[in-house]
């Protein structure tokens, strides 16, 4: 399943308000068992949104400066 920014906002709103039921952008409604389950779902959505097809992730290399 593909997640969008509105899905992330919906789950973050639920986390902030203490509600265990979330309605996603595609109309699905999920009732989570606990706050821990909501937090796991948020982490999963954040991970899915961080991967953008066709875009290379930038990596930093500590201690590497100007080819020295």
HTML snippet that shows the backbone in 3Dmol.js (N, CA, C, O; Angstrom):
<script src="https://3Dmol.org/build/3Dmol-min.js"></script>
<div id="view" style="width:600px;height:400px;position:relative"></div>
<script>
const pdb = `
ATOM      1  N   UNK A   1       0.838  -1.176   0.000  1.00  0.00           N
ATOM      2  CA  UNK A   1       0.000   0.000   0.000  1.00  0.00           C
ATOM      3  C   UNK A   1       0.878   1.232   0.000  1.00  0.00           C
ATOM      4  O   UNK A   1       1.881   1.290   0.712  1.00  0.00           O
ATOM      5  N   UNK A   2       0.507   2.203  -0.786  1.00  0.00           N
ATOM      6  CA  UNK A   2       1.224   3.473  -0.840  1.00  0.00           C
ATOM      7  C   UNK A   2       0.601   4.438   0.164  1.00  0.00           C
ATOM      8  O   UNK A   2      -0.620   4.545   0.276  1.00  0.00           O
ATOM      9  N   UNK A   3       1.459   5.126   0.878  1.00  0.00           N
ATOM     10  CA  UNK A   3       0.999   6.107   1.856  1.00  0.00           C
ATOM     11  C   UNK A   3       1.285   7.499   1.343  1.00  0.00           C
ATOM     12  O   UNK A   3       2.213   7.710   0.563  1.00  0.00           O
ATOM     13  N   UNK A   4       0.487   8.437   1.783  1.00  0.00           N
ATOM     14  CA  UNK A   4       0.681   9.834   1.411  1.00  0.00           C
ATOM     15  C   UNK A   4       0.800  10.703   2.652  1.00  0.00           C
ATOM     16  O   UNK A   4       0.652  10.234   3.780  1.00  0.00           O
ATOM     17  N   UNK A   5       1.068  11.967   2.418  1.00  0.00           N
ATOM     18  CA  UNK A   5       1.221  12.923   3.510  1.00  0.00           C
ATOM     19  C   UNK A   5      -0.051  13.014   4.357  1.00  0.00           C
ATOM     20  O   UNK A   5       0.032  13.188   5.572  1.00  0.00           O
ATOM     21  N   UNK A   6      -1.214  12.899   3.737  1.00  0.00           N
ATOM     22  CA  UNK A   6      -2.460  12.978   4.511  1.00  0.00           C
ATOM     23  C   UNK A   6      -2.610  11.785   5.449  1.00  0.00           C
ATOM     24  O   UNK A   6      -3.194  11.912   6.525  1.00  0.00           O
ATOM     25  N   UNK A   7      -2.082  10.622   5.045  1.00  0.00           N
ATOM     26  CA  UNK A   7      -2.113   9.451   5.932  1.00  0.00           C
ATOM     27  C   UNK A   7      -1.240   9.695   7.162  1.00  0.00           C
ATOM     28  O   UNK A   7      -1.620   9.364   8.285  1.00  0.00           O
ATOM     29  N   UNK A   8      -0.075  10.275   6.930  1.00  0.00           N
ATOM     30  CA  UNK A   8       0.820  10.597   8.039  1.00  0.00           C
ATOM     31  C   UNK A   8       0.155  11.584   8.986  1.00  0.00           C
ATOM     32  O   UNK A   8       0.211  11.419  10.205  1.00  0.00           O
ATOM     33  N   UNK A   9      -0.468  12.598   8.432  1.00  0.00           N
ATOM     34  CA  UNK A   9      -1.144  13.601   9.264  1.00  0.00           C
ATOM     35  C   UNK A   9      -2.286  12.988  10.056  1.00  0.00           C
ATOM     36  O   UNK A   9      -2.507  13.360  11.209  1.00  0.00           O
ATOM     37  N   UNK A  10      -3.013  12.057   9.457  1.00  0.00           N
ATOM     38  CA  UNK A  10      -4.133  11.409  10.152  1.00  0.00           C
ATOM     39  C   UNK A  10      -3.632  10.608  11.349  1.00  0.00           C
ATOM     40  O   UNK A  10      -4.224  10.660  12.428  1.00  0.00           O
ATOM     41  N   UNK A  11      -2.550   9.875  11.158  1.00  0.00           N
ATOM     42  CA  UNK A  11      -2.063   9.054  12.267  1.00  0.00           C
ATOM     43  C   UNK A  11      -1.420   9.920  13.342  1.00  0.00           C
ATOM     44  O   UNK A  11      -1.516   9.601  14.527  1.00  0.00           O
ATOM     45  N   UNK A  12      -0.769  11.003  12.951  1.00  0.00           N
ATOM     46  CA  UNK A  12      -0.180  11.894  13.947  1.00  0.00           C
ATOM     47  C   UNK A  12      -1.258  12.618  14.745  1.00  0.00           C
ATOM     48  O   UNK A  12      -1.078  12.879  15.934  1.00  0.00           O
ATOM     49  N   UNK A  13      -2.355  12.939  14.113  1.00  0.00           N
ATOM     50  CA  UNK A  13      -3.483  13.547  14.828  1.00  0.00           C
ATOM     51  C   UNK A  13      -4.042  12.573  15.855  1.00  0.00           C
ATOM     52  O   UNK A  13      -4.349  12.959  16.982  1.00  0.00           O
ATOM     53  N   UNK A  14      -4.173  11.306  15.461  1.00  0.00           N
ATOM     54  CA  UNK A  14      -4.670  10.282  16.390  1.00  0.00           C
ATOM     55  C   UNK A  14      -3.717  10.113  17.567  1.00  0.00           C
ATOM     56  O   UNK A  14      -4.155   9.997  18.712  1.00  0.00           O
ATOM     57  N   UNK A  15      -2.422  10.098  17.291  1.00  0.00           N
ATOM     58  CA  UNK A  15      -1.431   9.955  18.366  1.00  0.00           C
ATOM     59  C   UNK A  15      -1.542  11.123  19.328  1.00  0.00           C
ATOM     60  O   UNK A  15      -1.529  10.937  20.545  1.00  0.00           O
ATOM     61  N   UNK A  16      -1.650  12.327  18.783  1.00  0.00           N
ATOM     62  CA  UNK A  16      -1.729  13.526  19.619  1.00  0.00           C
ATOM     63  C   UNK A  16      -2.989  13.622  20.457  1.00  0.00           C
ATOM     64  O   UNK A  16      -2.986  14.213  21.538  1.00  0.00           O
ATOM     65  N   UNK A  17      -4.064  13.040  19.955  1.00  0.00           N
ATOM     66  CA  UNK A  17      -5.336  13.152  20.679  1.00  0.00           C
ATOM     67  C   UNK A  17      -5.666  11.925  21.519  1.00  0.00           C
ATOM     68  O   UNK A  17      -6.618  11.942  22.299  1.00  0.00           O
ATOM     69  N   UNK A  18      -4.880  10.861  21.361  1.00  0.00           N
ATOM     70  CA  UNK A  18      -5.127   9.653  22.147  1.00  0.00           C
ATOM     71  C   UNK A  18      -6.216   8.757  21.581  1.00  0.00           C
ATOM     72  O   UNK A  18      -6.670   7.829  22.250  1.00  0.00           O
ATOM     73  N   UNK A  19      -6.635   9.027  20.360  1.00  0.00           N
ATOM     74  CA  UNK A  19      -7.665   8.227  19.699  1.00  0.00           C
ATOM     75  C   UNK A  19      -6.995   7.053  18.994  1.00  0.00           C
ATOM     76  O   UNK A  19      -5.926   7.210  18.404  1.00  0.00           O
ATOM     77  N   UNK A  20      -7.617   5.881  19.054  1.00  0.00           N
ATOM     78  CA  UNK A  20      -7.026   4.692  18.443  1.00  0.00           C
ATOM     79  C   UNK A  20      -7.585   4.389  17.051  1.00  0.00           C
ATOM     80  O   UNK A  20      -7.115   3.461  16.392  1.00  0.00           O
ATOM     81  N   UNK A  21      -8.569   5.147  16.599  1.00  0.00           N
ATOM     82  CA  UNK A  21      -9.176   4.909  15.283  1.00  0.00           C
ATOM     83  C   UNK A  21      -8.684   5.968  14.302  1.00  0.00           C
ATOM     84  O   UNK A  21      -8.716   7.167  14.579  1.00  0.00           O
ATOM     85  N   UNK A  22      -8.225   5.485  13.142  1.00  0.00           N
ATOM     86  CA  UNK A  22      -7.692   6.382  12.112  1.00  0.00           C
ATOM     87  C   UNK A  22      -8.414   6.118  10.802  1.00  0.00           C
ATOM     88  O   UNK A  22      -8.588   4.966  10.404  1.00  0.00           O
ATOM     89  N   UNK A  23      -8.838   7.192  10.126  1.00  0.00           N
ATOM     90  CA  UNK A  23      -9.414   7.074   8.782  1.00  0.00           C
ATOM     91  C   UNK A  23      -8.371   7.618   7.815  1.00  0.00           C
ATOM     92  O   UNK A  23      -7.982   8.785   7.875  1.00  0.00           O
ATOM     93  N   UNK A  24      -7.932   6.733   6.919  1.00  0.00           N
ATOM     94  CA  UNK A  24      -6.908   7.105   5.945  1.00  0.00           C
ATOM     95  C   UNK A  24      -7.536   7.756   4.728  1.00  0.00           C
ATOM     96  O   UNK A  24      -8.753   7.713   4.547  1.00  0.00           O
ATOM     97  N   UNK A  25      -6.691   8.363   3.886  1.00  0.00           N
ATOM     98  CA  UNK A  25      -7.152   9.118   2.713  1.00  0.00           C
ATOM     99  C   UNK A  25      -7.947   8.264   1.733  1.00  0.00           C
ATOM    100  O   UNK A  25      -8.826   8.774   1.038  1.00  0.00           O
ATOM    101  N   UNK A  26      -7.644   6.964   1.673  1.00  0.00           N
ATOM    102  CA  UNK A  26      -8.358   6.097   0.724  1.00  0.00           C
ATOM    103  C   UNK A  26      -9.688   5.591   1.277  1.00  0.00           C
ATOM    104  O   UNK A  26     -10.354   4.771   0.646  1.00  0.00           O
ATOM    105  N   UNK A  27     -10.072   6.080   2.457  1.00  0.00           N
ATOM    106  CA  UNK A  27     -11.354   5.709   3.048  1.00  0.00           C
ATOM    107  C   UNK A  27     -11.299   4.572   4.056  1.00  0.00           C
ATOM    108  O   UNK A  27     -12.267   4.328   4.777  1.00  0.00           O
ATOM    109  N   UNK A  28     -10.162   3.872   4.106  1.00  0.00           N
ATOM    110  CA  UNK A  28     -10.040   2.796   5.087  1.00  0.00           C
ATOM    111  C   UNK A  28     -10.062   3.369   6.496  1.00  0.00           C
ATOM    112  O   UNK A  28      -9.566   4.467   6.746  1.00  0.00           O
ATOM    113  N   UNK A  29     -10.637   2.618   7.394  1.00  0.00           N
ATOM    114  CA  UNK A  29     -10.646   3.004   8.799  1.00  0.00           C
ATOM    115  C   UNK A  29     -10.029   1.868   9.595  1.00  0.00           C
ATOM    116  O   UNK A  29     -10.453   0.717   9.492  1.00  0.00           O
ATOM    117  N   UNK A  30      -9.021   2.205  10.391  1.00  0.00           N
ATOM    118  CA  UNK A  30      -8.306   1.199  11.168  1.00  0.00           C
ATOM    119  C   UNK A  30      -8.392   1.576  12.635  1.00  0.00           C
ATOM    120  O   UNK A  30      -8.166   2.727  13.006  1.00  0.00           O
ATOM    121  N   UNK A  31      -8.723   0.591  13.470  1.00  0.00           N
ATOM    122  CA  UNK A  31      -8.705   0.790  14.917  1.00  0.00           C
ATOM    123  C   UNK A  31      -7.504   0.041  15.465  1.00  0.00           C
ATOM    124  O   UNK A  31      -7.421  -1.183  15.362  1.00  0.00           O
ATOM    125  N   UNK A  32      -6.579   0.785  16.045  1.00  0.00           N
ATOM    126  CA  UNK A  32      -5.358   0.204  16.604  1.00  0.00           C
ATOM    127  C   UNK A  32      -5.609  -0.234  18.035  1.00  0.00           C
ATOM    128  O   UNK A  32      -6.489   0.300  18.710  1.00  0.00           O
ATOM    129  N   UNK A  33      -4.844  -1.194  18.490  1.00  0.00           N
ATOM    130  CA  UNK A  33      -5.027  -1.752  19.825  1.00  0.00           C
ATOM    131  C   UNK A  33      -4.410  -0.887  20.919  1.00  0.00           C
ATOM    132  O   UNK A  33      -4.874  -0.894  22.059  1.00  0.00           O
ATOM    133  N   UNK A  34      -3.355  -0.137  20.567  1.00  0.00           N
ATOM    134  CA  UNK A  34      -2.656   0.630  21.593  1.00  0.00           C
ATOM    135  C   UNK A  34      -1.896   1.793  20.960  1.00  0.00           C
ATOM    136  O   UNK A  34      -1.766   1.870  19.738  1.00  0.00           O
ATOM    137  N   UNK A  35      -1.401   2.686  21.793  1.00  0.00           N
ATOM    138  CA  UNK A  35      -0.574   3.787  21.337  1.00  0.00           C
ATOM    139  C   UNK A  35       0.701   3.249  20.699  1.00  0.00           C
ATOM    140  O   UNK A  35       1.189   3.811  19.719  1.00  0.00           O
ATOM    141  N   UNK A  36       1.236   2.175  21.241  1.00  0.00           N
ATOM    142  CA  UNK A  36       2.435   1.560  20.674  1.00  0.00           C
ATOM    143  C   UNK A  36       2.193   1.130  19.226  1.00  0.00           C
ATOM    144  O   UNK A  36       3.063   1.302  18.373  1.00  0.00           O
ATOM    145  N   UNK A  37       1.022   0.575  18.950  1.00  0.00           N
ATOM    146  CA  UNK A  37       0.684   0.175  17.577  1.00  0.00           C
ATOM    147  C   UNK A  37       0.567   1.398  16.657  1.00  0.00           C
ATOM    148  O   UNK A  37       0.974   1.342  15.496  1.00  0.00           O
ATOM    149  N   UNK A  38       0.015   2.494  17.171  1.00  0.00           N
ATOM    150  CA  UNK A  38      -0.054   3.731  16.390  1.00  0.00           C
ATOM    151  C   UNK A  38       1.344   4.243  16.063  1.00  0.00           C
ATOM    152  O   UNK A  38       1.609   4.666  14.938  1.00  0.00           O
ATOM    153  N   UNK A  39       2.228   4.203  17.043  1.00  0.00           N
ATOM    154  CA  UNK A  39       3.594   4.673  16.838  1.00  0.00           C
ATOM    155  C   UNK A  39       4.332   3.807  15.820  1.00  0.00           C
ATOM    156  O   UNK A  39       5.110   4.320  15.015  1.00  0.00           O
ATOM    157  N   UNK A  40       4.094   2.508  15.852  1.00  0.00           N
ATOM    158  CA  UNK A  40       4.700   1.610  14.859  1.00  0.00           C
ATOM    159  C   UNK A  40       4.182   1.927  13.460  1.00  0.00           C
ATOM    160  O   UNK A  40       4.946   1.927  12.495  1.00  0.00           O
ATOM    161  N   UNK A  41       2.895   2.194  13.354  1.00  0.00           N
ATOM    162  CA  UNK A  41       2.301   2.540  12.063  1.00  0.00           C
ATOM    163  C   UNK A  41       2.866   3.868  11.557  1.00  0.00           C
ATOM    164  O   UNK A  41       3.138   4.016  10.365  1.00  0.00           O
ATOM    165  N   UNK A  42       3.040   4.824  12.456  1.00  0.00           N
ATOM    166  CA  UNK A  42       3.623   6.109  12.069  1.00  0.00           C
ATOM    167  C   UNK A  42       5.036   5.906  11.524  1.00  0.00           C
ATOM    168  O   UNK A  42       5.407   6.494  10.508  1.00  0.00           O
ATOM    169  N   UNK A  43       5.810   5.082  12.196  1.00  0.00           N
ATOM    170  CA  UNK A  43       7.182   4.805  11.757  1.00  0.00           C
ATOM    171  C   UNK A  43       7.188   4.156  10.374  1.00  0.00           C
ATOM    172  O   UNK A  43       8.022   4.486   9.531  1.00  0.00           O
ATOM    173  N   UNK A  44       6.258   3.238  10.148  1.00  0.00           N
ATOM    174  CA  UNK A  44       6.146   2.575   8.845  1.00  0.00           C
ATOM    175  C   UNK A  44       5.804   3.577   7.744  1.00  0.00           C
ATOM    176  O   UNK A  44       6.377   3.525   6.656  1.00  0.00           O
ATOM    177  N   UNK A  45       4.870   4.488   8.026  1.00  0.00           N
ATOM    178  CA  UNK A  45       4.478   5.491   7.044  1.00  0.00           C
ATOM    179  C   UNK A  45       5.636   6.443   6.768  1.00  0.00           C
ATOM    180  O   UNK A  45       5.900   6.784   5.615  1.00  0.00           O
ATOM    181  N   UNK A  46       6.327   6.874   7.822  1.00  0.00           N
ATOM    182  CA  UNK A  46       7.483   7.756   7.638  1.00  0.00           C
ATOM    183  C   UNK A  46       8.541   7.093   6.765  1.00  0.00           C
ATOM    184  O   UNK A  46       9.146   7.742   5.912  1.00  0.00           O
ATOM    185  N   UNK A  47       8.760   5.810   6.978  1.00  0.00           N
ATOM    186  CA  UNK A  47       9.725   5.072   6.165  1.00  0.00           C
ATOM    187  C   UNK A  47       9.294   4.995   4.717  1.00  0.00           C
ATOM    188  O   UNK A  47      10.117   5.119   3.810  1.00  0.00           O
ATOM    189  N   UNK A  48       8.010   4.791   4.498  1.00  0.00           N
ATOM    190  CA  UNK A  48       7.499   4.695   3.134  1.00  0.00           C
ATOM    191  C   UNK A  48       7.586   6.034   2.415  1.00  0.00           C
ATOM    192  O   UNK A  48       7.859   6.084   1.215  1.00  0.00           O
ATOM    193  N   UNK A  49       7.355   7.111   3.141  1.00  0.00           N
ATOM    194  CA  UNK A  49       7.425   8.431   2.527  1.00  0.00           C
ATOM    195  C   UNK A  49       8.861   8.868   2.261  1.00  0.00           C
ATOM    196  O   UNK A  49       9.099   9.699   1.384  1.00  0.00           O
ATOM    197  N   UNK A  50       9.810   8.326   2.998  1.00  0.00           N
ATOM    198  CA  UNK A  50      11.215   8.698   2.825  1.00  0.00           C
ATOM    199  C   UNK A  50      11.801   8.122   1.547  1.00  0.00           C
ATOM    200  O   UNK A  50      12.785   8.657   1.036  1.00  0.00           O
ATOM    201  N   UNK A  51      11.232   7.057   1.019  1.00  0.00           N
ATOM    202  CA  UNK A  51      11.719   6.428  -0.198  1.00  0.00           C
ATOM    203  C   UNK A  51      10.939   6.990  -1.376  1.00  0.00           C
ATOM    204  O   UNK A  51       9.746   6.729  -1.530  1.00  0.00           O
ATOM    205  N   UNK A  52      11.621   7.757  -2.195  1.00  0.00           N
ATOM    206  CA  UNK A  52      10.985   8.371  -3.355  1.00  0.00           C
ATOM    207  C   UNK A  52      11.548   7.711  -4.607  1.00  0.00           C
ATOM    208  O   UNK A  52      12.743   7.838  -4.876  1.00  0.00           O
ATOM    209  N   UNK A  53      10.718   7.007  -5.383  1.00  0.00           N
ATOM    210  CA  UNK A  53      11.208   6.344  -6.593  1.00  0.00           C
ATOM    211  C   UNK A  53      11.856   7.328  -7.562  1.00  0.00           C
ATOM    212  O   UNK A  53      11.337   8.420  -7.791  1.00  0.00           O
ATOM    213  N   UNK A  54      12.996   6.930  -8.128  1.00  0.00           N
ATOM    214  CA  UNK A  54      13.683   7.758  -9.094  1.00  0.00           C
ATOM    215  C   UNK A  54      14.559   8.835  -8.494  1.00  0.00           C
ATOM    216  O   UNK A  54      15.150   9.632  -9.222  1.00  0.00           O
ATOM    217  N   UNK A  55      14.651   8.871  -7.194  1.00  0.00           N
ATOM    218  CA  UNK A  55      15.471   9.883  -6.524  1.00  0.00           C
ATOM    219  C   UNK A  55      16.541   9.188  -5.712  1.00  0.00           C
ATOM    220  O   UNK A  55      16.247   8.273  -4.944  1.00  0.00           O
ATOM    221  N   UNK A  56      17.759   9.609  -5.874  1.00  0.00           N
ATOM    222  CA  UNK A  56      18.854   9.020  -5.111  1.00  0.00           C
ATOM    223  C   UNK A  56      18.944   9.694  -3.753  1.00  0.00           C
ATOM    224  O   UNK A  56      18.852  10.917  -3.645  1.00  0.00           O
ATOM    225  N   UNK A  57      19.121   8.897  -2.736  1.00  0.00           N
ATOM    226  CA  UNK A  57      19.301   9.456  -1.398  1.00  0.00           C
ATOM    227  C   UNK A  57      20.727   9.987  -1.271  1.00  0.00           C
ATOM    228  O   UNK A  57      21.675   9.349  -1.729  1.00  0.00           O
ATOM    229  N   UNK A  58      20.873  11.133  -0.659  1.00  0.00           N
ATOM    230  CA  UNK A  58      22.193  11.709  -0.445  1.00  0.00           C
ATOM    231  C   UNK A  58      22.803  11.097   0.798  1.00  0.00           C
ATOM    232  O   UNK A  58      22.129  10.872   1.803  1.00  0.00           O
ATOM    233  N   UNK A  59      24.069  10.839   0.706  1.00  0.00           N
ATOM    234  CA  UNK A  59      24.792  10.299   1.859  1.00  0.00           C
ATOM    235  C   UNK A  59      25.881  11.269   2.254  1.00  0.00           C
ATOM    236  O   UNK A  59      26.523  11.884   1.403  1.00  0.00           O
ATOM    237  N   UNK A  60      26.078  11.398   3.527  1.00  0.00           N
ATOM    238  CA  UNK A  60      27.176  12.239   3.998  1.00  0.00           C
ATOM    239  C   UNK A  60      28.267  11.333   4.540  1.00  0.00           C
ATOM    240  O   UNK A  60      28.001  10.273   5.107  1.00  0.00           O
ATOM    241  N   UNK A  61      29.469  11.766   4.355  1.00  0.00           N
ATOM    242  CA  UNK A  61      30.619  11.002   4.817  1.00  0.00           C
ATOM    243  C   UNK A  61      31.400  11.880   5.784  1.00  0.00           C
ATOM    244  O   UNK A  61      32.141  12.770   5.367  1.00  0.00           O
ATOM    245  N   UNK A  62      31.228  11.622   7.089  1.00  0.00           N
ATOM    246  CA  UNK A  62      31.921  12.443   8.094  1.00  0.00           C
ATOM    247  C   UNK A  62      33.424  12.391   7.893  1.00  0.00           C
ATOM    248  O   UNK A  62      33.989  11.324   7.655  1.00  0.00           O
ATOM    249  N   UNK A  63      34.064  13.530   7.989  1.00  0.00           N
ATOM    250  CA  UNK A  63      35.508  13.603   7.886  1.00  0.00           C
ATOM    251  C   UNK A  63      36.033  13.761   6.472  1.00  0.00           C
ATOM    252  O   UNK A  63      37.237  13.924   6.273  1.00  0.00           O
ATOM    253  N   UNK A  64      35.154  13.716   5.492  1.00  0.00           N
ATOM    254  CA  UNK A  64      35.571  13.869   4.104  1.00  0.00           C
ATOM    255  C   UNK A  64      35.274  15.282   3.663  1.00  0.00           C
ATOM    256  O   UNK A  64      34.118  15.701   3.611  1.00  0.00           O
ATOM    257  N   UNK A  65      36.349  16.030   3.339  1.00  0.00           N
ATOM    258  CA  UNK A  65      36.157  17.418   2.925  1.00  0.00           C
ATOM    259  C   UNK A  65      36.960  17.704   1.669  1.00  0.00           C
ATOM    260  O   UNK A  65      38.180  17.539   1.655  1.00  0.00           O
ATOM    261  N   UNK A  66      36.288  18.129   0.627  1.00  0.00           N
ATOM    262  CA  UNK A  66      36.916  18.592  -0.606  1.00  0.00           C
ATOM    263  C   UNK A  66      38.004  17.667  -1.130  1.00  0.00           C
ATOM    264  O   UNK A  66      39.029  18.148  -1.613  1.00  0.00           O
ATOM    265  N   UNK A  67      37.817  16.389  -1.049  1.00  0.00           N
ATOM    266  CA  UNK A  67      38.746  15.445  -1.622  1.00  0.00           C
ATOM    267  C   UNK A  67      40.059  15.289  -0.874  1.00  0.00           C
ATOM    268  O   UNK A  67      40.992  14.676  -1.392  1.00  0.00           O
ATOM    269  N   UNK A  68      40.150  15.830   0.332  1.00  0.00           N
ATOM    270  CA  UNK A  68      41.402  15.741   1.090  1.00  0.00           C
ATOM    271  C   UNK A  68      41.572  14.380   1.718  1.00  0.00           C
ATOM    272  O   UNK A  68      42.572  14.132   2.392  1.00  0.00           O
TER     273      UNK A  68
END
`;
const viewer = $3Dmol.createViewer("view");
viewer.addModel(pdb, "pdb");
viewer.setStyle({}, {cartoon: {color: "spectrum"}});
viewer.zoomTo();
viewer.render();
</script>
